[in-house]
Amino acid sequence: AKQNSLALAFGVHRGPKDAPAKLLRNIETEAQAIAVSMRAWSYKLAYIAACLRKSESYVSLLRAGKRPMPAKLVPAFCAATGTNLLAQYRELQAALTDCAQARVERLAAMLAEAA
């Protein structure tokens, strides 16, 4: 059964392609990245749900931003849609979070030194 879903996810595409940087910069939320990835090639909810081995209602919740996309589903989602947009968005957000945390640590150290 698992091989059938992988064939479904990987059969149509040669592999997901990276989205252009300009597009990535315009994505505001993970849900938007999911919706754009699905809409770009008019993928039906049923197809994406089958590739992820999840229900259509669950994928609809992901697309609407009412549920977070589990990290383990990201590769299959990217394979199903043919784009790495979602993975790229998540990587960008992680990098921005790391930068923000590093800045807080640096500023906290400066404050501690001044006290």
N, C-alpha and C positions, 0 to 999 in steps of 0.2 A: 504494500500500500504506500509506503514511504517513497519508493522509487517512482510510482505513478505521479505523485504530487511533485516530485523533483523534475520529472519529465515535463509536466505541465508548466512549471515555473521556468525551466531553462530551455524548453524546446523551441520557443519562438525567437528568443534573443541569442545573440552571440555573447552577451555579457552586458551588464549595465554600464552605461557611459556616464562620465562626470558631467554635471550641469555647468553651464558657463558661470564664471565668477559674478558677472553682473546680475544674473538671475538669482544666484544664491544670496547676494547682498539685499535683494528685495523681498526675500521670504521673511515673514515676521513671526511665524509660529510653526511648531511641528505639524499641527493640523493642516496648516496652509501648504507645507511641503508635501504632505500626503495627498491632499486634494489636487494640487498642481500636477504631481506625478501621475495621478490617475487620469486627470482630464486631458493632459497633453496628447495622449493617443487614444482618448475615448474608451479607456478600459472600463468594463462593466464591473459593478460591485461583486457580482457572482464569480467572475473570473479571478479577481484578487482574493476573494474569500476562499476559493478552491485552492489557489496557490499557497495560501497561508494555512490552509486546513482549519479555518475558523468560519463561524457563521457570518452571513451577510449583515446581520444586525450588529455584530461585534465590529466588523470592519467599518460600518457606518458610524459607529461611536468613535472609532479612531479618527476617521476623516473629519468628523465634526469637532474633534478636540475634547470630547467628553470622557475619553479614556486615553491614557498614555500608551504609546507603542512600546511594547517590551523589546529590549535590546536584541533578544534572540530571534525576533521576527523581522528585524531590519534587513538582513541579507536576502531573505526570501522575498520581501516586499520590493527591494531594489531590483532583484532578478525578474520579478513578475512585471514590473513597470518599465524595465529597460533603462532606468536612470538611477544614479547614485545620489540624487538630490536630497533625499531624507537623511542618508548617512552623512553627507557633506554638511547639512544643516546641524545635525547633532554634534559632529566634530567641531564645527565653528562655535557652537554654544558652549561646549566643554572648554575650548581654548579661552573664550572670553571669560568664563567663570573662573578658570585658573588664574588669569591675569588680574581679575578683580580681587581674588583672595590674596594673591601675592602683594597687591598694592595695600590692602588692609594690614597685612602682616608688617610691611615696611613702615607704614604710617604709625602703627602701634608701637613698633620698636623706637621710632623717633620720639614719640610721646613719652615712652618709658625712660629714655635717655635724658629728656628735658626735665623730668620730675625729680 
